[in-house]
Amino acid sequence: MAQKDIEDMLDHLRSIKSGGDLNSDKINQIETLEMELRFLRTFTKYNHVLLPDSLVGITKKAKLVVEMLHTVFDGMPVECKTNLNLERLVSHLMEFVEDNTSSRFNYELNDSDLSEYLEFLNMSLNDSPRYLDKSDPLLRKGKVRFWKQLKFIHQKMKFLRYLYDTEMNGCVDHEKLKGLRTRIQFMADKVGQFCLALRLHEDVDDNIESKPPFLLCLVVLVELEMKNIFLSELKTSKLPQSKIFECMVLPPGFSHQLYNLLMYLRKQKRKGFHSDLSAQNIDVAIEFLLLFLGDESDHVIHGTMMNEVLEKAGSLVGDILCAIQRLSPSTIIKDDASEINLWSIQISEKAENLKAQLEEYYKSLTFIPSQFPTAGGLSFLDSLLRKLNEMSRSESGLDFMMKPHIVILETELLYLTSIFKDVVKVHHEDEILKDLKRRTINLAYEAEVAIDRILSRYNPLLHVFCSLPTILNEIKIISVEVKGKWSDNLALKPCSMVEPSKHQPIQHSDLIYDEEIVGFHNDMKRIIQNLIQGANEVDVVPIVGMGGQGKTTCARKVYSSEIIVSNFDVRAWCIISQTYNRRELLQEIFSQVTGSKDKGDKDDILADELRRSLMGKRYLIVLDDMWDGIAWDDLRLCFPDSGNRSRIVVTTRLEKVGEHVKRYTDLYFLPFLTPEESCRLLHKKVFQKDDCPPELQDVSQAVAKRCKGLPLVIVLVAGIIKKKKMEASWWHEVKKSLLSCLGDSEGYGLSTMKLSYDNLPDYLRPCLLYMGMFPEDARIPASKLISLWIAEGFVQNIESGRLEEAAEEYLMDLIRSNVVMVSRTRYNGKVKDCLVHDVVLHFCLEKSKEEKFMQPVKGNSSHFQPSEWNESRVSFNFTYDFQFASADSKARNPFHQHLRSLITNNRGITSEWNLLRLLKVLDLSSLNVNYFSLVRLKPLIHLKYLAISADEIDFHSEPYLPHLETLIVKYVIRHSVLPSIFLKFEKLRHVEISDAVFDLENDKLRNFEESSKLENLRVLRKLSFRIDQADSLDVLLRRFPNLQELDIFFWDNEDSAEFFLKLESLTKLQTFRLSFQWPQIVSELHLPSNLKKLVLVSTQIESTISVIRDLPCLECLQLRSSNFAQSKEWCLSDITFHKLKFLKLMRLSISRWDALEESFPQLETLVFKECYKLEEIPTSFADIPTLKQIKLINCMNKSLEASAVKIKEEVVDIEGCDRIDITIRVSRNKHLCSIFELSTCI
């Protein structure tokens, strides 16, 4: 075999060197050859550490050695040449490589082999500096510390080998050295793998620089076991070296390396260990040690005690290492069951002793509680109870360690929550019970923070041994007090709070309220007169009034009036607000004026482009809610004066701002509503289309009078009253409450808002306060708001499958209470976007500050002082990027330690993500980055909602973010490749990733097909597939059985003749969007029968129309960029869409459309967009009794417009009513309708 040949060659080379007469170059060649031969000798004999990839490197080494042999002996005297058969050596090396195609882990060496193995490895370590000195200088650069560590390890191993051979082996019972031998061989094997990687340039789990500290950690484990043996078995030893163990100093970073070793061992254990009591004991010990060693906060234990505790932890880790190495079923070492049990019992006892020592110390510390919000406290308790129940059923080692605390906490909170809910039902107003409820909610928040910090390994032992026990004791005391109070049969005093909503069925038909306003008619006439008459020069019309007085409503009505639309060439509406960004304002106005977005030019260039685009046109610009004259100064030069009576309307609360912007027209001060107008508006908002009953006339007039002529106050009061609108006693109760709110008019809106808030059910209050997380005047997508509420835990305990429906009902309750307004609706009347009045927003911010519910941060990030705040939610709206304080910040209570939600609304933040370990919500979508890797978020194990914006997104191949429910990735330029690990995010509910591609090609193990199902996933948008992957799609989508909305784009289909798609398995699918890169014939399309909305892009209509008409529940149909193979005429003949309510045709190539009214018996809205060739709408549409709206957007065809008008006129002539509304928009001004236009949209 090669071993003897190598030894003979090494002996021969030594004799050559000793013979002298060699020059320095030849000596260097010989020494290098010796080094390579020693390397081969080590790993050809002790080859159990070889990995499959190492064999390639060994082969190259063997060939290199052969070349070196010939080089060394070339030109040497005959007497120096070897008699060895070099070809035989090469042959033996090749045979070795071929015979060792698999590694032999857990191979146990005998004592003599182990000693020799250590000696060989020491030689390899000693050779390493010499080897790398001859290698790449870039690798050698800056490696002084690296070599010092290797030298130290080399010395340590040499000494340990000496002790084992001379002092222990043969002096201590062989059985008692089992653990030591296992530690030594494990250490040796890892050193061997390190030497292999170093010499063969192999890829290793960590880079080479990080390996020496890990190896040193293994050396320490051997030292600790030797110390234990010396103290227990060799107390009488006179060996001077044994004294070294009496005062061991652990190396820097020892705890971190122990943690890495434990993570490795845990992974190895899971590969082969049977699940039994022994394995569970080891699991619990591992999780406890990981908890202690993985703590990245500043340890409260220091000095001698820390050294002592780490020694015990190291000894325990060594025992766990031995158990896993020796007792795994895959090992060739076979131990009986009794020895397995003995190992696990010893590990368990050591772990309990160490735990007891740490517990005694941590219990001596003082727990200082924080202040948390009480809004929505009962909803939070429900959310926490669900979490506790899930943890109590978990079998993980970490949850198992906390289980005693979890069980007690769940039991106590269940009892208290049921009592507090009963208190709410009977309107109990006892102050003591209210205080006990507040304390319970605060302690429940503390408990969740403590549990989450334990799970995220941030100062975990402090919370296990100090915080949680203290919290539990306090909750037990409260439980006793509550039980006594509740059983005393206190007199129940009714209070004025309205009974919590019963979740009425959602009514969508009246979400967009009638825009007929009460009062202001004369004001509107005067404002319109100022806009269309007067000076030819550009003029400003300032409208001044207090918050909630109706400035925006009045301006909106003027802006949308027919006379204004016809008098101006272009119009634009822009909201200024208190905090504004000049560039964003310019972009908004520019996009409305030109119908296109800017090209990313600088502010001054954009301002000039806007000015040039307005030149020569008669324009109307509305600047709503201006707070500062500086905003006007930033914009006024963009508005040219062409002498054509262009106008600018400015609404403001401040008279000084009106004076600043004024030119020719005087300030218009909006009056308050008269008592009669106030009463009419109140009746309209409470009773809508019904009349006020006679018995309520007097009290309703009294209530209206208390509203002081402020429209917003009237609307808020109406929201309170209409819950019990037919009860006179309730009207009187509200009137009495309004009397207590008397004050100046400016503050009256906030006082009324407080009354509205107090009358909201407890579970709706945090939902309303959450609106403060968004900027002023922001249009908030309902789907985003609902996902955020769910992630925050605001939605009460209901079936998991109905969370979105329940959250939608919450939103409807807020809308019915008139504290949230609808901005836009979908085709079916459901809310698409919502917003809140700035008075409501101001109240939310003030109440949030009082409750410590959330903190908005605006302006310059340099003014941000996070150490001063304790709020768990923050929304950022910075001028410049912000970076959190680093981990070594000296702040007493670092801001990031308690942060649960972070939303950016303007600029983004840069941060060390591992600092934000308690985050549940992270929205970074306001700032686009070039590249983002989700692995950066791996420490954020509690994250439920994630939204980011990046050109390129990288998913990681290992499981992480176990609680993620919503994932939104915007503006991706390159394909976002989703590996099969994506299907491990079992709690996902909403996924929207631009250009997302499942990695089906590299799924050789069929992980997608075999993965568990994502039962909770409801929305999956913007998936991309190559056209030839359509066959694999069905297998993938079966992983999402409860999907309700799906959006798929197929690309690379230019040469695809046919297309087949089957989606019948998605029985709950309601919305489906199917798009193609190029026009596509859809030969076969199987859709679920309950589909309600269908969007088809770039399809051939003839191939799909038969499928569409057979969908019995279809309500909304959109055909975009679709074509006809045979002609430019679309004839529906006898095809009927029985339940279709909304039809949108966009960029269709047809010129004629032939359809009867029978084809659309329930159609309500008909939309044409960019259908340039279509000549007319079939006149039969006038006979559809349900038709309410026709929209023509950028169609540029006068005959099409005329046909729409003709249908409208025919309906008026026949039915005598004007039930069809016609909207016509032209391309020169894409946004003719203001952002407040309350029209049905998709």
PyMOL commands that set and color helices and strands:
alter all, ss='L'
color gray80, all
select helices_A, chain A and resi 2-18+24-45+47-49+52-73+78-80+86-99+111-133+137-140+144-168+174-200+208-233+240-247+254-272+277-293+303-327+337-363+377-392+397-425+431-455+460-487+521-532+551-560+562-567+582-594+603-614+629-638+655-661+675-687+694-706+711-724+728-739+745-758+762-773+782-792+800-816+838-851+861-863+866-868+895-897+913-915+934-937+980-984+1007-1010+1027-1037+1101-1109+1157-1159+1179-1183+1198-1215+1227-1229
alter helices_A, ss='H'
color red, helices_A
select strands_A, chain A and resi 539-544+570-575+619-626+647-652+668-669+780-781+821-825+831-835+855-859+873-878+882-883+901-904+909-910+921-923+929-933+945-954+966-970+976-978+990-998+1019-1026+1045-1051+1060-1062+1071-1080+1084-1086+1093-1099+1116-1120+1129-1131+1142-1146+1152-1154+1165-1169+1189-1193+1221-1225
alter strands_A, ss='S'
color yellow, strands_A
deselect
rebuild
show_as cartoon
